[in-house]
């Protein structure tokens, strides 16, 4: 008997095999060209750039633009306090309204407050405190809301493509988000260098005050406005999210019904299985979590 008659040749595709086992580069390209993910990346990167740029420059603006160096700690405390308080408020609002609407509302409030920073006169502690509080509240929610929208993108990809790529979505988004923050930090340093900032000097030229105002006002406001353009293009809202949720619930119900058959055992996996929803009983399952502040990995028996 010939060897090639005993089975498929080495390297050839098995009929009915899992078509999702492609190369890593092919999977990355498929994920990056997925329209909802591309729009979400635009929203996340631009909003992260604007927020980090403003946060890096806030202390310098208080010192050299507002001339309130003796109140620096208090103003930064107001700024960070408003940021912390607004996060649970935005989380509550997302339970009643769409994520896209909540993101747009907080972004518009942050944009308005950022533009007003440019016109706050020096030595006005009351106006500076109010403006910084509005900035902290408006630019906090846009930093974490895109992470909650990432799960919607992964579910939509599962329905459209028939396979899950959650870890790849998380990894790529975290990498691009971190890159945007790095660009914001570098941009701040370059702008201060152009503005004539002298490290360690007791006094700074007037151009530094104007530069720090730009870094906390017009520049982050303009970048955040561009993120709203990508948010407007984002498609996973309203009826489409409800449809995706219904489809996934139906699949989970079907999976539970299949696992609860009369024999009491789940169907054994084979090479002919193409659905990722079927249970895998072949050994320990390794789960990996990726988030904005790190990752961990564990095995479930």
Backbone as CSV, one residue per row, in Angstrom:
resi,resn,N_x,N_y,N_z,CA_x,CA_y,CA_z,C_x,C_y,C_z
1,UNK,0.862,-1.198,0.000,0.000,0.000,0.000,0.892,1.239,0.000
2,UNK,0.555,2.225,-0.796,1.323,3.460,-0.860,1.094,4.292,0.391
3,UNK,2.163,4.995,0.789,2.079,5.777,2.025,1.051,6.891,1.937
4,UNK,0.935,7.522,0.737,0.016,8.658,0.629,-1.429,8.234,0.610
5,UNK,-1.711,6.898,0.577,-3.086,6.446,0.609,-3.580,6.241,2.037
6,UNK,-2.662,6.299,3.005,-3.044,6.051,4.395,-3.615,7.298,5.067
7,UNK,-3.441,8.417,4.494,-3.945,9.643,5.111,-3.467,10.836,4.337
8,UNK,-3.787,12.012,4.805,-3.369,13.225,4.110,-1.878,13.406,4.200
9,UNK,-1.318,14.044,3.189,0.107,14.317,3.170,0.469,15.318,4.251
10,UNK,1.744,15.232,4.673,2.216,16.160,5.691,2.168,17.587,5.146
11,UNK,1.567,18.495,5.965,1.475,19.896,5.564,0.217,20.207,4.787
12,UNK,-0.549,19.190,4.359,-1.787,19.456,3.638,-2.910,19.686,4.622
13,UNK,-3.943,20.374,4.186,-5.068,20.708,5.047,-5.983,19.505,5.191
14,UNK,-6.474,19.300,6.407,-7.425,18.226,6.662,-8.816,18.749,6.380
15,UNK,-9.631,18.042,5.579,-10.970,18.528,5.282,-11.768,18.707,6.566
16,UNK,-12.423,19.858,6.677,-13.238,20.157,7.844,-12.445,20.585,9.055
17,UNK,-11.130,20.787,8.920,-10.320,21.188,10.066,-10.606,22.632,10.426
18,UNK,-10.096,23.042,11.594,-10.330,24.403,12.094,-9.583,25.396,11.214
19,UNK,-10.320,26.213,10.477,-9.699,27.156,9.546,-9.071,28.339,10.253
20,UNK,-9.293,28.467,11.584,-8.745,29.605,12.322,-7.278,29.420,12.676
21,UNK,-6.705,28.225,12.395,-5.308,27.967,12.743,-4.386,28.507,11.649
22,UNK,-4.419,29.790,11.487,-3.550,30.427,10.511,-2.281,30.916,11.155
23,UNK,-1.468,31.556,10.390,-0.234,32.118,10.927,-0.539,33.332,11.779
24,UNK,0.433,33.700,12.624,0.241,34.834,13.515,0.098,36.138,12.739
25,UNK,0.910,36.312,11.711,0.826,37.536,10.919,-0.526,37.649,10.212
26,UNK,-1.050,36.519,9.748,-2.355,36.549,9.106,-3.436,36.922,10.100
27,UNK,-3.339,36.400,11.321,-4.326,36.737,12.345,-4.226,38.211,12.738
28,UNK,-2.999,38.716,12.857,-2.823,40.130,13.202,-3.416,41.024,12.116
29,UNK,-3.173,40.677,10.857,-3.719,41.464,9.763,-5.249,41.421,9.764
30,UNK,-5.798,40.257,10.051,-7.256,40.124,10.066,-7.868,40.934,11.188
31,UNK,-7.204,40.967,12.336,-7.708,41.737,13.468,-7.565,43.238,13.209
32,UNK,-6.409,43.652,12.684,-6.169,45.086,12.466,-7.065,45.669,11.387
33,UNK,-7.458,44.869,10.408,-8.324,45.358,9.328,-9.802,45.186,9.651
34,UNK,-10.123,44.686,10.823,-11.520,44.569,11.237,-12.034,45.966,11.565
35,UNK,-13.047,46.424,10.855,-13.486,47.825,10.905,-13.780,48.326,12.324
36,UNK,-14.561,47.643,13.139,-14.806,48.174,14.492,-13.539,48.305,15.327
37,UNK,-12.597,47.369,15.175,-11.354,47.457,15.947,-10.497,48.622,15.471
38,UNK,-10.439,48.851,14.166,-9.658,49.974,13.647,-10.211,51.308,14.152
39,UNK,-11.532,51.443,14.167,-12.130,52.675,14.682,-11.880,52.823,16.184
40,UNK,-11.979,51.714,16.922,-11.747,51.780,18.363,-10.301,52.131,18.681
41,UNK,-9.365,51.629,17.890,-7.959,51.982,18.076,-7.749,53.475,17.859
42,UNK,-8.396,54.038,16.840,-8.303,55.478,16.621,-8.841,56.266,17.797
43,UNK,-9.964,55.820,18.355,-10.531,56.494,19.527,-9.588,56.386,20.714
44,UNK,-9.107,55.185,20.972,-8.274,54.967,22.149,-6.929,55.666,22.081
45,UNK,-6.272,55.590,20.924,-4.951,56.192,20.801,-5.015,57.713,20.899
46,UNK,-5.972,58.319,20.231,-6.060,59.779,20.258,-6.469,60.287,21.636
47,UNK,-7.420,59.624,22.281,-7.827,60.063,23.613,-6.700,59.865,24.628
48,UNK,-5.957,58.751,24.523,-4.829,58.536,25.436,-3.747,59.591,25.218
49,UNK,-3.479,59.937,23.960,-2.490,60.971,23.660,-2.885,62.297,24.295
50,UNK,-4.150,62.696,24.138,-4.605,63.975,24.673,-4.546,64.002,26.193
51,UNK,-4.970,62.908,26.831,-5.027,62.885,28.297,-3.629,62.880,28.901
52,UNK,-2.744,62.052,28.376,-1.384,61.985,28.918,-0.642,63.294,28.679
53,UNK,-0.841,63.899,27.519,-0.189,65.181,27.230,-0.625,66.249,28.223
54,UNK,-1.902,66.286,28.537,-2.398,67.279,29.488,-1.902,66.993,30.900
55,UNK,-1.896,65.721,31.293,-1.447,65.387,32.640,0.032,65.677,32.836
56,UNK,0.834,65.432,31.815,2.257,65.711,31.923,2.532,67.205,32.054
57,UNK,1.674,68.034,31.505,1.942,69.469,31.445,1.161,70.263,32.488
58,UNK,0.297,69.611,33.261,-0.553,70.345,34.200,0.264,71.039,35.277
59,UNK,1.229,70.337,35.846,2.021,70.940,36.928,2.818,72.148,36.436
60,UNK,3.411,72.038,35.237,4.170,73.166,34.691,3.256,74.350,34.381
61,UNK,2.027,74.057,33.930,1.085,75.146,33.647,0.703,75.888,34.919
62,UNK,0.528,75.161,36.013,0.200,75.807,37.282,1.357,76.703,37.735
63,UNK,2.582,76.260,37.531,3.742,77.031,37.978,4.010,78.260,37.123
64,UNK,4.014,78.084,35.800,4.507,79.145,34.921,3.409,79.885,34.161
65,UNK,2.247,79.281,33.976,1.152,79.967,33.288,0.205,80.639,34.266
66,UNK,-0.163,79.929,35.356,-1.069,80.501,36.344,-0.325,81.223,37.466
67,UNK,0.988,81.011,37.569,1.816,81.638,38.610,1.296,81.316,40.008
68,UNK,0.919,80.053,40.210,0.381,79.601,41.495,1.231,78.451,42.040
69,UNK,2.526,78.664,42.060,3.427,77.600,42.491,3.180,77.209,43.938
70,UNK,2.793,78.179,44.793,2.552,77.857,46.193,1.293,77.038,46.393
71,UNK,0.411,76.990,45.384,-0.823,76.199,45.460,-0.774,74.977,44.541
72,UNK,0.433,74.572,44.154,0.569,73.476,43.198,-0.030,72.176,43.730
73,UNK,0.283,71.819,44.988,-0.228,70.567,45.543,-1.751,70.560,45.627
74,UNK,-2.335,71.682,46.042,-3.792,71.748,46.184,-4.492,71.645,44.829
75,UNK,-3.960,72.332,43.828,-4.585,72.284,42.507,-4.469,70.892,41.880
76,UNK,-3.330,70.255,42.044,-3.186,68.895,41.525,-4.087,67.921,42.282
77,UNK,-4.311,68.174,43.560,-5.231,67.338,44.334,-6.657,67.492,43.820
78,UNK,-7.064,68.720,43.495,-8.373,68.941,42.886,-8.479,68.201,41.550
79,UNK,-7.429,68.299,40.767,-7.409,67.677,39.440,-7.550,66.148,39.529
80,UNK,-6.748,65.534,40.392,-6.793,64.078,40.534,-8.064,63.625,41.242
81,UNK,-8.552,64.413,42.188,-9.797,64.049,42.875,-10.986,64.019,41.932
82,UNK,-11.063,65.018,41.062,-12.155,65.026,40.083,-12.042,63.842,39.118
83,UNK,-10.821,63.470,38.802,-10.614,62.319,37.922,-11.118,61.031,38.563
84,UNK,-10.789,60.845,39.840,-11.196,59.616,40.533,-12.716,59.569,40.715
85,UNK,-13.318,60.689,41.061,-14.759,60.708,41.315,-15.562,60.470,40.037
86,UNK,-15.072,60.970,38.923,-15.835,60.868,37.680,-15.856,59.451,37.102
87,UNK,-14.904,58.599,37.473,-14.856,57.240,36.911,-16.065,56.414,37.337
88,UNK,-16.401,56.303,38.645,-17.619,55.547,38.983,-18.900,56.193,38.451
89,UNK,-18.896,57.523,38.325,-20.079,58.188,37.762,-20.278,57.771,36.313
90,UNK,-19.207,57.754,35.547,-19.318,57.332,34.149,-19.696,55.858,34.051
91,UNK,-19.225,55.026,34.998,-19.605,53.614,34.989,-21.105,53.443,35.243
92,UNK,-21.656,54.246,36.129,-23.103,54.197,36.367,-23.886,54.677,35.149
93,UNK,-23.374,55.700,34.494,-24.061,56.209,33.308,-24.058,55.187,32.169
94,UNK,-23.002,54.372,32.084,-22.937,53.370,31.018,-23.956,52.260,31.199
95,UNK,-24.486,52.094,32.420,-25.533,51.106,32.630,-26.876,51.564,32.071
96,UNK,-27.027,52.867,31.917,-28.299,53.408,31.425,-28.208,53.891,29.986
97,UNK,-27.058,54.404,29.604,-26.881,54.927,28.253,-25.798,54.132,27.528
98,UNK,-25.708,54.332,26.233,-24.699,53.638,25.441,-23.304,54.163,25.775
99,UNK,-22.310,53.287,25.644,-20.934,53.674,25.924,-20.489,54.800,25.004
100,UNK,-20.906,54.729,23.756,-20.527,55.755,22.794,-21.042,57.121,23.212
101,UNK,-22.268,57.186,23.720,-22.855,58.450,24.144,-22.155,58.988,25.390
102,UNK,-21.852,58.116,26.345,-21.160,58.553,27.563,-19.767,59.067,27.230
103,UNK,-19.069,58.355,26.352,-17.738,58.797,25.937,-17.807,60.180,25.300
104,UNK,-18.755,60.385,24.397,-18.876,61.677,23.720,-19.208,62.795,24.707
105,UNK,-20.082,62.528,25.676,-20.459,63.543,26.647,-19.289,63.993,27.504
106,UNK,-18.534,63.041,28.043,-17.382,63.399,28.865,-16.289,64.066,28.027
107,UNK,-16.123,63.610,26.783,-15.095,64.212,25.928,-15.428,65.668,25.619
108,UNK,-16.683,65.962,25.327,-17.070,67.340,25.040,-16.883,68.237,26.261
109,UNK,-17.172,67.692,27.452,-16.933,68.477,28.665,-15.439,68.734,28.851
110,UNK,-14.616,67.720,28.605,-13.175,67.907,28.721,-12.621,68.861,27.686
111,UNK,-13.146,68.803,26.460,-12.687,69.717,25.407,-13.015,71.166,25.763
112,UNK,-14.226,71.389,26.237,-14.625,72.752,26.623,-13.756,73.283,27.759
113,UNK,-13.497,72.422,28.761,-12.666,72.864,29.877,-11.223,73.104,29.441
114,UNK,-10.721,72.271,28.531,-9.344,72.445,28.064,-9.174,73.749,27.304
115,UNK,-10.142,74.088,26.470,-10.062,75.344,25.719,-10.098,76.539,26.671
116,UNK,-10.877,76.442,27.738,-10.988,77.563,28.677,-9.698,77.785,29.462
117,UNK,-8.834,76.751,29.550,-7.560,76.924,30.260,-6.726,78.024,29.612
118,UNK,-6.828,78.151,28.314,-6.031,79.132,27.589,-6.344,80.559,28.022
119,UNK,-7.544,80.796,28.563,-7.983,82.154,28.862,-8.094,82.428,30.357
120,UNK,-7.635,81.490,31.191,-7.649,81.729,32.638,-6.509,82.684,32.985
121,UNK,-6.791,83.821,33.596,-5.703,84.757,33.924,-4.815,84.217,35.031
122,UNK,-3.630,84.743,35.107,-2.689,84.331,36.141,-3.163,84.792,37.518
123,UNK,-2.727,84.048,38.539,-3.004,84.369,39.943,-4.491,84.291,40.294
124,UNK,-5.276,83.582,39.523,-6.688,83.375,39.841,-6.872,81.933,40.301
125,UNK,-6.767,81.716,41.598,-6.844,80.366,42.164,-8.223,79.752,41.975
126,UNK,-9.269,80.546,42.126,-10.628,80.004,42.016,-10.919,79.488,40.607
127,UNK,-10.574,80.281,39.590,-10.825,79.851,38.214,-9.946,78.664,37.827
128,UNK,-8.701,78.692,38.271,-7.807,77.587,37.949,-8.298,76.285,38.572
129,UNK,-8.809,76.327,39.799,-9.312,75.117,40.454,-10.535,74.567,39.728
130,UNK,-11.452,75.456,39.321,-12.667,75.002,38.631,-12.323,74.379,37.281
131,UNK,-11.447,75.037,36.544,-11.087,74.542,35.214,-10.349,73.208,35.299
132,UNK,-9.443,73.068,36.249,-8.710,71.814,36.387,-9.627,70.680,36.832
133,UNK,-10.605,70.974,37.679,-11.573,69.950,38.075,-12.389,69.469,36.882
134,UNK,-12.831,70.396,36.053,-13.601,70.012,34.862,-12.735,69.219,33.884
135,UNK,-11.477,69.592,33.784,-10.571,68.838,32.916,-10.370,67.423,33.430
136,UNK,-10.149,67.277,34.722,-9.959,65.948,35.287,-11.182,65.069,35.135
137,UNK,-12.370,65.671,35.321,-13.598,64.892,35.185,-13.889,64.537,33.731
138,UNK,-13.629,65.477,32.828,-13.963,65.226,31.429,-13.026,64.288,30.723
139,UNK,-11.763,64.294,31.107,-10.767,63.485,30.404,-10.422,62.187,31.131
140,UNK,-11.206,61.810,32.126,-10.927,60.550,32.831,-11.661,59.376,32.195
141,UNK,-12.965,59.555,31.961,-13.754,58.461,31.386,-13.271,58.027,29.999
142,UNK,-12.888,58.947,29.099,-12.392,58.505,27.786,-11.136,57.655,27.838
143,UNK,-10.477,57.607,29.002,-9.274,56.787,29.090,-9.600,55.313,29.332
144,UNK,-10.733,55.015,30.016,-11.034,53.621,30.322,-12.255,53.071,29.575
145,UNK,-13.118,53.941,29.057,-14.298,53.445,28.348,-13.925,52.621,27.118
146,UNK,-12.913,52.997,26.317,-12.554,52.133,25.179,-12.174,50.718,25.575
147,UNK,-11.639,50.512,26.785,-11.327,49.152,27.224,-12.597,48.328,27.390
148,UNK,-13.685,48.952,27.834,-14.944,48.224,27.954,-15.569,47.955,26.585
149,UNK,-15.290,48.805,25.613,-15.812,48.599,24.260,-15.050,47.504,23.525
150,UNK,-13.862,47.162,24.017,-13.053,46.138,23.350,-13.716,44.770,23.404
151,UNK,-14.452,44.483,24.473,-15.158,43.206,24.554,-16.273,43.120,23.509
152,UNK,-16.920,44.244,23.226,-17.948,44.256,22.180,-17.345,43.963,20.811
153,UNK,-16.152,44.496,20.570,-15.473,44.236,19.301,-15.111,42.761,19.175
154,UNK,-14.606,42.169,20.261,-14.230,40.754,20.224,-15.454,39.872,19.988
155,UNK,-16.587,40.201,20.598,-17.812,39.422,20.364,-18.293,39.559,18.923
156,UNK,-18.221,40.766,18.376,-18.641,40.960,16.995,-17.735,40.204,16.032
157,UNK,-16.444,40.180,16.332,-15.501,39.420,15.512,-15.818,37.930,15.571
158,UNK,-16.185,37.441,16.745,-16.548,36.032,16.899,-17.760,35.680,16.034
159,UNK,-18.735,36.567,16.006,-19.946,36.292,15.229,-19.670,36.394,13.734
160,UNK,-18.903,37.402,13.322,-18.657,37.612,11.893,-17.678,36.581,11.317
161,UNK,-16.615,36.267,12.076,-15.552,35.403,11.554,-15.651,33.966,12.035
162,UNK,-16.430,33.720,13.079,-16.572,32.363,13.587,-15.421,31.894,14.453
163,UNK,-14.614,32.811,15.009,-13.489,32.434,15.854,-13.195,33.575,16.814
164,UNK,-12.593,33.208,17.928,-12.286,34.201,18.941,-10.813,34.567,18.877
165,UNK,-10.542,35.859,19.044,-9.182,36.368,19.093,-9.063,37.399,20.217
166,UNK,-9.630,37.066,21.379,-9.663,38.027,22.485,-8.270,38.457,22.918
167,UNK,-7.373,37.486,23.094,-6.034,37.821,23.565,-5.296,38.698,22.559
168,UNK,-5.497,38.439,21.276,-4.845,39.245,20.250,-5.406,40.667,20.239
169,UNK,-6.706,40.812,20.401,-7.309,42.143,20.498,-6.720,42.916,21.683
170,UNK,-6.664,42.260,22.841,-6.149,42.928,24.031,-4.683,43.319,23.867
171,UNK,-3.891,42.405,23.309,-2.459,42.673,23.179,-2.191,43.824,22.214
172,UNK,-2.830,43.786,21.059,-2.608,44.842,20.071,-3.094,46.194,20.584
173,UNK,-4.255,46.209,21.231,-4.782,47.480,21.727,-3.882,48.045,22.823
174,UNK,-3.406,47.182,23.714,-2.525,47.658,24.779,-1.216,48.179,24.213
175,UNK,-0.678,47.505,23.208,0.572,47.942,22.593,0.411,49.304,21.914
176,UNK,-0.660,49.457,21.140,-0.890,50.723,20.445,-1.225,51.843,21.425
177,UNK,-1.951,51.520,22.482,-2.288,52.520,23.486,-1.038,53.013,24.212
178,UNK,-0.155,52.088,24.559,1.099,52.467,25.219,1.982,53.291,24.283
179,UNK,1.974,52.952,22.997,2.744,53.732,22.028,2.232,55.166,21.944
180,UNK,0.918,55.329,21.974,0.341,56.668,21.943,0.742,57.476,23.176
181,UNK,0.767,56.840,24.342,1.200,57.536,25.555,2.663,57.936,25.470
182,UNK,3.477,57.074,24.880,4.890,57.408,24.707,5.056,58.606,23.788
183,UNK,4.302,58.649,22.694,4.355,59.794,21.791,3.927,61.074,22.498
184,UNK,2.932,60.979,23.375,2.491,62.163,24.114,3.591,62.691,25.025
185,UNK,4.294,61.782,25.697,5.381,62.201,26.577,6.512,62.851,25.789
186,UNK,6.864,62.246,24.669,7.934,62.804,23.837,7.508,64.160,23.265
187,UNK,6.262,64.266,22.837,5.769,65.533,22.285,5.826,66.651,23.321
188,UNK,5.508,66.321,24.564,5.573,67.330,25.624,7.001,67.825,25.820
189,UNK,7.952,66.896,25.835,9.350,67.284,26.021,9.859,68.114,24.847
190,UNK,9.477,67.731,23.627,9.918,68.471,22.448,9.323,69.875,22.433
191,UNK,8.031,69.982,22.783,7.384,71.288,22.800,8.020,72.213,23.836
192,UNK,8.342,71.679,25.010,8.988,72.498,26.033,10.383,72.929,25.598
193,UNK,11.084,72.049,24.900,12.408,72.411,24.399,12.313,73.538,23.377
194,UNK,11.322,73.437,22.491,11.122,74.497,21.499,10.699,75.803,22.177
195,UNK,9.908,75.682,23.240,9.439,76.876,23.941,10.482,77.554,24.796
196,UNK,11.661,76.963,24.913,12.741,77.598,25.666,12.834,77.190,27.115
197,UNK,12.243,76.055,27.474,12.298,75.603,28.869,13.727,75.214,29.237
198,UNK,14.182,75.699,30.405,15.533,75.429,30.890,15.439,74.600,32.167
199,UNK,15.915,73.371,32.085,15.838,72.467,33.227,16.692,72.984,34.382
200,UNK,16.070,73.059,35.575,16.794,73.482,36.776,16.866,74.979,36.980
201,UNK,16.382,75.761,36.043,16.450,77.221,36.181,15.378,77.714,37.139
202,UNK,15.687,78.754,37.895,14.729,79.310,38.851,13.624,80.083,38.149
203,UNK,13.927,80.700,37.043,12.935,81.438,36.260,12.952,80.929,34.829
204,UNK,11.811,81.064,34.179,11.661,80.619,32.796,11.183,81.790,31.940
205,UNK,11.519,81.805,30.667,11.049,82.890,29.781,9.533,82.841,29.610
206,UNK,8.984,83.943,29.126,7.540,84.036,28.934,7.019,83.015,27.917
207,UNK,7.861,82.604,27.008,7.430,81.629,26.004,7.066,80.291,26.634
208,UNK,7.662,79.982,27.785,7.339,78.717,28.463,5.906,78.749,28.984
209,UNK,5.461,79.883,29.494,4.083,80.006,29.973,3.093,79.786,28.832
210,UNK,3.377,80.370,27.679,2.485,80.182,26.526,2.512,78.728,26.050
211,UNK,3.685,78.107,26.075,3.795,76.715,25.626,3.028,75.774,26.547
212,UNK,3.132,75.963,27.845,2.419,75.093,28.779,0.906,75.273,28.655
213,UNK,0.468,76.489,28.355,-0.970,76.684,28.128,-1.437,75.907,26.899
214,UNK,-0.628,75.920,25.859,-0.992,75.158,24.661,-1.051,73.659,24.958
215,UNK,-0.115,73.176,25.774,-0.039,71.739,26.051,-1.195,71.243,26.907
216,UNK,-1.871,72.142,27.626,-3.009,71.715,28.445,-4.334,72.225,27.884
217,UNK,-4.311,72.920,26.763,-5.567,73.493,26.261,-5.822,73.106,24.806
218,UNK,-5.331,73.882,23.862,-5.706,73.699,22.467,-5.238,72.365,21.885
219,UNK,-4.022,71.956,22.204,-3.508,70.716,21.601,-4.280,69.490,22.074
220,UNK,-4.447,69.241,23.386,-5.259,68.075,23.782,-6.721,68.187,23.366
221,UNK,-7.253,69.404,23.350,-8.644,69.563,22.912,-8.799,69.195,21.445
222,UNK,-7.855,69.627,20.593,-7.932,69.273,19.177,-7.767,67.786,18.933
223,UNK,-6.852,67.142,19.663,-6.650,65.698,19.494,-7.874,64.930,19.976
224,UNK,-8.461,65.359,21.078,-9.663,64.698,21.567,-10.828,64.867,20.600
225,UNK,-10.892,66.013,19.954,-11.947,66.215,18.950,-11.773,65.255,17.775
226,UNK,-10.532,64.990,17.387,-10.290,64.010,16.316,-10.737,62.612,16.739
227,UNK,-10.594,62.283,18.019,-11.056,60.972,18.478,-12.565,60.826,18.332
228,UNK,-13.289,61.950,18.411,-14.743,61.890,18.228,-15.110,61.550,16.786
229,UNK,-14.230,61.868,15.842,-14.479,61.488,14.446,-14.452,59.964,14.307
230,UNK,-13.468,59.322,14.926,-13.425,57.854,14.910,-14.582,57.265,15.707
231,UNK,-14.975,57.945,16.781,-16.131,57.470,17.552,-17.396,57.520,16.718
232,UNK,-17.550,58.533,15.892,-18.716,58.637,15.010,-18.721,57.501,13.982
233,UNK,-17.541,57.046,13.545,-17.446,55.949,12.595,-17.665,54.594,13.257
234,UNK,-17.550,54.523,14.566,-17.672,53.258,15.291,-19.082,52.699,15.127
235,UNK,-19.196,51.436,14.729,-20.471,50.863,14.305,-21.197,50.066,15.377
236,UNK,-20.511,49.646,16.426,-21.117,48.736,17.398,-21.916,49.513,18.433
237,UNK,-23.121,49.893,18.070,-24.006,50.614,18.964,-25.429,50.110,18.778
238,UNK,-26.254,50.352,19.781,-27.677,50.131,19.672,-28.091,48.733,19.256
239,UNK,-28.793,48.670,18.129,-29.389,47.427,17.668,-28.353,46.354,17.381
240,UNK,-27.208,46.736,16.867,-26.189,45.733,16.534,-25.649,45.056,17.786
241,UNK,-25.450,45.810,18.871,-24.995,45.209,20.114,-26.055,44.273,20.695
242,UNK,-27.314,44.677,20.614,-28.382,43.811,21.124,-28.494,42.533,20.307
243,UNK,-28.309,42.650,18.992,-28.343,41.460,18.149,-27.194,40.517,18.475
244,UNK,-26.002,41.066,18.649,-24.846,40.239,18.993,-25.049,39.540,20.338
245,UNK,-25.614,40.254,21.294,-25.861,39.651,22.601,-26.859,38.508,22.497
246,UNK,-27.896,38.689,21.682,-28.886,37.629,21.518,-28.283,36.402,20.843
247,UNK,-27.433,36.624,19.844,-26.790,35.497,19.145,-25.887,34.724,20.084
248,UNK,-25.100,35.419,20.901,-24.203,34.741,21.830,-24.971,34.000,22.909
249,UNK,-26.083,34.588,23.377,-26.906,33.897,24.365,-27.499,32.622,23.781
250,UNK,-27.928,32.688,22.535,-28.477,31.504,21.887,-27.424,30.411,21.754
251,UNK,-26.191,30.792,21.433,-25.111,29.806,21.317,-24.775,29.193,22.666
252,UNK,-24.782,30.002,23.727,-24.506,29.459,25.051,-25.610,28.499,25.484
253,UNK,-26.847,28.858,25.176,-27.960,27.968,25.514,-27.856,26.652,24.773
254,UNK,-27.500,26.729,23.495,-27.335,25.515,22.705,-26.180,24.672,23.230
255,UNK,-25.108,25.324,23.646,-23.969,24.595,24.198,-24.346,23.896,25.489
256,UNK,-25.113,24.588,26.355,-25.548,23.968,27.601,-26.465,22.782,27.341
257,UNK,-27.326,22.916,26.315,-28.223,21.810,25.979,-27.454,20.608,25.441
258,UNK,-26.422,20.877,24.638,-25.627,19.781,24.094,-24.811,19.077,25.170
259,UNK,-24.320,19.840,26.159,-23.518,19.222,27.215,-24.371,18.445,28.206
260,UNK,-25.663,18.758,28.282,-26.536,18.051,29.207,-27.307,16.925,28.544
261,UNK,-26.643,16.110,27.740,-27.320,15.003,27.062,-27.556,13.850,28.025
262,UNK,-28.194,12.834,27.535,-28.607,11.719,28.379,-27.430,10.951,28.952
263,UNK,-26.315,10.867,28.257,-25.152,10.132,28.747,-24.420,10.881,29.840
264,UNK,-24.684,12.184,29.956,-24.046,12.979,30.996,-22.628,13.379,30.683
265,UNK,-22.167,13.106,29.490,-20.811,13.480,29.089,-20.878,14.377,27.882
266,UNK,-19.923,15.284,27.795,-19.854,16.209,26.661,-19.287,15.482,25.456
267,UNK,-19.624,15.896,24.243,-19.078,15.262,23.053,-17.572,15.415,22.997
268,UNK,-16.900,14.342,22.602,-15.457,14.358,22.524,-14.985,15.207,21.362
269,UNK,-13.986,16.061,21.554,-13.483,16.895,20.464,-12.761,16.054,19.431
270,UNK,-12.848,16.479,18.205,-12.178,15.787,17.115,-11.685,16.802,16.114
271,UNK,-10.975,16.306,15.094,-10.440,17.209,14.070,-11.532,17.821,13.217
272,UNK,-12.717,17.227,13.218,-13.798,17.729,12.379,-14.562,18.866,13.019
273,UNK,-14.284,19.165,14.289,-15.008,20.236,14.968,-14.515,21.582,14.473
274,UNK,-15.415,22.458,14.142,-15.067,23.809,13.683,-15.571,24.877,14.616
275,UNK,-16.433,24.553,15.575,-16.991,25.551,16.481,-16.099,25.698,17.701
276,UNK,-15.848,26.945,18.099,-15.055,27.217,19.292,-15.895,27.148,20.551
277,UNK,-17.195,26.949,20.395,-18.063,26.905,21.554,-18.111,25.521,22.188
278,UNK,-17.642,24.467,21.501,-17.684,23.127,22.054,-16.673,23.001,23.185
279,UNK,-17.029,22.297,24.283,-16.102,22.168,25.412,-14.901,21.316,25.048
280,UNK,-13.776,21.637,25.665,-12.535,20.920,25.421,-12.173,20.147,26.677
281,UNK,-12.174,18.814,26.587,-11.882,17.949,27.724,-10.527,17.262,27.595
282,UNK,-9.646,17.800,26.777,-8.397,17.110,26.494,-7.308,17.367,27.535
283,UNK,-7.526,18.219,28.497,-6.500,18.465,29.506,-6.695,19.817,30.151
284,UNK,-5.712,20.267,30.951,-5.828,21.569,31.620,-5.959,22.707,30.614
285,UNK,-6.777,23.670,30.955,-7.000,24.832,30.102,-6.196,25.994,30.652
286,UNK,-5.374,26.607,29.823,-4.557,27.749,30.231,-5.269,29.034,29.850
287,UNK,-5.530,29.865,30.845,-6.237,31.124,30.644,-5.260,32.274,30.837
288,UNK,-5.363,33.271,29.986,-4.488,34.432,30.043,-5.338,35.687,30.081
289,UNK,-5.037,36.580,31.017,-5.752,37.852,31.140,-4.802,38.980,30.768
290,UNK,-5.282,39.863,29.894,-4.524,41.058,29.523,-5.359,42.277,29.880
291,UNK,-4.765,43.230,30.553,-5.454,44.458,30.908,-4.552,45.651,30.754
292,UNK,-5.053,46.831,31.051,-4.245,48.041,30.844,-3.065,48.154,31.791
293,UNK,-3.048,47.384,32.902,-1.986,47.526,33.882,-1.185,46.239,34.080
294,UNK,-1.287,45.283,33.176,-0.485,44.081,33.300,-1.242,42.860,32.831
295,UNK,-0.660,41.687,33.044,-1.265,40.440,32.616,-0.854,39.334,33.569
296,UNK,-1.645,38.278,33.627,-1.290,37.107,34.401,-1.851,35.889,33.707
297,UNK,-1.311,34.738,34.057,-1.674,33.490,33.395,-1.837,32.387,34.423
298,UNK,-2.862,31.590,34.302,-3.086,30.485,35.221,-3.739,29.332,34.473
299,UNK,-3.689,28.154,35.094,-4.268,26.953,34.497,-5.446,26.483,35.320
300,UNK,-6.499,26.102,34.596,-7.690,25.569,35.249,-7.747,24.078,34.986
301,UNK,-7.836,23.234,36.016,-7.842,21.776,35.775,-9.103,21.317,35.064
